[in-house]
Amino acid sequence: MNNSYDLEKRRELLFTAEPADQVTRALTILKGLANLKTERTDKAHTLEIRYNLRDYTLAGLEHALEQEGFNLDHSFLHQIGRNIIHYCEDTCRHNMEIRGHVTKKNEKDVFVEVCGQHPHKEHAGQPPELREYE
């Protein structure tokens, strides 16, 4: 089960150097969003964002910024890290939507179905010398 700490995320948005004012413009736009904290960092072309996964995902925020004309850094290593974050956040959000484990209520039916698909002998529990007698 996810606790609230697991849902609170702190990420960095890394922009390209051009256009020069895009970090300031992005900061202004993101500060206007509810339940999203945004601030500058001491790194060039970078904003720090904090959000809850119930409200936002990094992929969603990045997509919205790119739709507005912002240029995010797409260098190879940075892209790999972002893809891992996107996958983990999507998985976490998907898992939050699942009410319960599917097989909890019908575990007997699942076992019978799986057992029926495997070929086995009728006398699998008997010793080999007794299997011949019937």
The 8 nearest C-alpha neighbors of each residue, nearest first, counted from 0:
[[1, 2, 95, 94, 5, 3, 91, 99],
 [2, 0, 5, 3, 6, 95, 4, 91],
 [1, 3, 4, 5, 0, 6, 7, 95],
 [2, 4, 6, 5, 7, 1, 51, 52],
 [3, 5, 7, 6, 2, 1, 8, 51],
 [6, 4, 3, 7, 2, 1, 8, 52],
 [5, 7, 52, 3, 51, 4, 8, 2],
 [8, 6, 51, 4, 5, 50, 52, 3],
 [9, 7, 50, 49, 51, 6, 10, 52],
 [8, 10, 49, 48, 50, 7, 47, 11],
 [11, 9, 48, 47, 8, 49, 12, 57],
 [12, 10, 47, 46, 48, 13, 45, 9],
 [11, 13, 46, 45, 47, 14, 10, 48],
 [14, 12, 45, 72, 44, 71, 11, 46],
 [15, 13, 71, 72, 44, 70, 45, 12],
 [14, 16, 72, 17, 71, 70, 44, 13],
 [15, 17, 19, 18, 44, 14, 43, 21],
 [18, 16, 19, 15, 21, 70, 20, 14],
 [17, 19, 20, 21, 16, 15, 70, 69],
 [18, 20, 17, 21, 16, 22, 15, 44],
 [21, 19, 23, 22, 18, 24, 17, 25],
 [20, 22, 24, 23, 19, 18, 25, 69],
 [23, 21, 25, 24, 20, 26, 44, 14],
 [22, 24, 26, 21, 25, 20, 27, 19],
 [23, 25, 21, 27, 26, 22, 28, 20],
 [26, 24, 22, 28, 27, 23, 21, 29],
 [27, 25, 23, 29, 24, 28, 30, 22],
 [28, 26, 24, 30, 25, 29, 23, 31],
 [27, 29, 25, 31, 26, 30, 24, 32],
 [28, 30, 31, 26, 32, 27, 25, 37],
 [31, 29, 27, 32, 28, 37, 26, 36],
 [30, 32, 29, 28, 33, 27, 35, 26],
 [33, 31, 29, 30, 35, 34, 28, 36],
 [32, 34, 35, 31, 30, 36, 29, 54],
 [35, 33, 50, 32, 36, 54, 51, 49],
 [36, 34, 50, 33, 32, 49, 37, 48],
 [35, 37, 49, 48, 30, 50, 34, 38],
 [36, 38, 48, 47, 30, 35, 29, 49],
 [39, 37, 47, 46, 40, 48, 36, 26],
 [38, 40, 46, 47, 45, 41, 37, 26],
 [39, 41, 42, 46, 45, 47, 38, 43],
 [40, 42, 43, 39, 45, 46, 44, 47],
 [43, 41, 40, 45, 44, 39, 46, 13],
 [42, 44, 45, 41, 40, 13, 16, 14],
 [45, 43, 14, 13, 22, 16, 42, 15],
 [46, 44, 13, 43, 12, 42, 40, 14],
 [47, 45, 39, 12, 11, 40, 38, 48],
 [48, 46, 11, 38, 37, 10, 39, 12],
 [47, 49, 37, 10, 36, 9, 11, 46],
 [50, 48, 9, 36, 8, 35, 10, 37],
 [49, 51, 35, 8, 7, 34, 55, 52],
 [50, 52, 7, 6, 53, 54, 8, 55],
 [53, 51, 6, 55, 54, 56, 50, 7],
 [52, 54, 51, 55, 6, 92, 56, 50],
 [55, 53, 52, 51, 50, 34, 56, 35],
 [56, 54, 52, 53, 51, 50, 59, 57],
 [57, 55, 59, 58, 52, 60, 88, 54],
 [56, 58, 60, 59, 61, 85, 55, 84],
 [57, 59, 61, 56, 60, 85, 62, 81],
 [60, 58, 62, 56, 57, 61, 63, 55],
 [59, 61, 63, 57, 62, 58, 64, 56],
 [62, 60, 64, 58, 63, 59, 57, 65],
 [61, 63, 59, 65, 64, 60, 58, 66],
 [64, 62, 66, 60, 61, 65, 59, 67],
 [65, 63, 67, 61, 66, 62, 69, 60],
 [64, 66, 69, 68, 62, 67, 63, 61],
 [65, 67, 63, 64, 68, 62, 69, 61],
 [66, 68, 64, 65, 69, 63, 62, 70],
 [69, 67, 65, 66, 70, 64, 63, 21],
 [68, 70, 65, 64, 67, 71, 21, 66],
 [71, 69, 15, 14, 65, 68, 72, 17],
 [72, 70, 14, 15, 13, 73, 69, 65],
 [71, 73, 14, 15, 13, 74, 70, 77],
 [74, 72, 78, 71, 75, 77, 76, 15],
 [73, 75, 77, 72, 76, 78, 79, 71],
 [74, 76, 78, 77, 79, 73, 80, 72],
 [77, 75, 79, 78, 74, 80, 73, 81],
 [76, 78, 80, 74, 79, 75, 81, 73],
 [79, 77, 81, 75, 76, 80, 73, 74],
 [80, 78, 82, 76, 81, 77, 75, 83],
 [81, 79, 77, 83, 78, 82, 84, 76],
 [82, 80, 84, 78, 83, 79, 85, 77],
 [81, 83, 85, 79, 84, 80, 78, 86],
 [82, 84, 86, 80, 81, 85, 87, 79],
 [83, 85, 81, 87, 82, 86, 88, 80],
 [86, 84, 82, 88, 83, 87, 58, 89],
 [85, 87, 83, 89, 84, 88, 90, 82],
 [88, 86, 90, 84, 89, 85, 91, 83],
 [87, 89, 91, 85, 90, 86, 84, 92],
 [90, 88, 92, 86, 91, 87, 93, 85],
 [91, 89, 93, 87, 88, 92, 94, 86],
 [90, 92, 88, 94, 93, 89, 87, 95],
 [93, 91, 95, 89, 94, 90, 88, 96],
 [92, 94, 90, 96, 91, 95, 89, 97],
 [95, 93, 91, 96, 97, 92, 90, 89],
 [94, 96, 92, 93, 97, 91, 98, 1],
 [97, 95, 93, 94, 98, 92, 91, 99],
 [96, 98, 94, 95, 99, 93, 100, 101],
 [99, 97, 96, 100, 95, 94, 101, 93],
 [100, 98, 97, 101, 103, 102, 96, 104],
 [99, 101, 103, 102, 98, 97, 104, 105],
 [100, 102, 103, 99, 104, 105, 106, 98],
 [101, 103, 106, 105, 104, 100, 109, 107],
 [104, 102, 106, 100, 101, 105, 99, 107],
 [105, 103, 102, 106, 101, 100, 107, 108],
 [104, 106, 102, 108, 107, 103, 109, 101],
 [105, 107, 102, 109, 108, 103, 104, 110],
 [108, 106, 110, 109, 105, 111, 104, 102],
 [109, 107, 111, 105, 110, 106, 112, 113],
 [108, 110, 106, 112, 107, 111, 113, 105],
 [111, 109, 107, 113, 108, 112, 114, 106],
 [112, 110, 114, 108, 109, 113, 115, 107],
 [111, 113, 109, 115, 110, 114, 108, 116],
 [114, 112, 110, 116, 115, 111, 109, 117],
 [113, 115, 111, 116, 112, 117, 110, 118],
 [116, 114, 112, 113, 117, 111, 118, 110],
 [115, 117, 113, 114, 118, 112, 111, 119],
 [118, 116, 115, 114, 119, 113, 112, 120],
 [119, 117, 116, 120, 115, 114, 121, 113],
 [120, 118, 117, 121, 123, 122, 115, 114],
 [119, 121, 123, 122, 118, 124, 130, 117],
 [120, 122, 123, 119, 124, 130, 125, 118],
 [123, 121, 125, 124, 120, 130, 126, 119],
 [122, 124, 120, 125, 121, 119, 126, 130],
 [125, 123, 122, 126, 121, 120, 127, 130],
 [126, 124, 122, 123, 130, 127, 129, 128],
 [125, 127, 129, 128, 130, 124, 123, 122],
 [126, 128, 130, 129, 125, 131, 123, 122],
 [129, 127, 126, 130, 131, 132, 125, 122],
 [130, 128, 131, 127, 132, 126, 125, 133],
 [129, 131, 127, 132, 128, 125, 122, 126],
 [130, 132, 129, 128, 133, 127, 122, 126],
 [133, 131, 130, 129, 128, 127, 122, 125],
 [132, 131, 130, 129, 122, 128, 121, 125]]
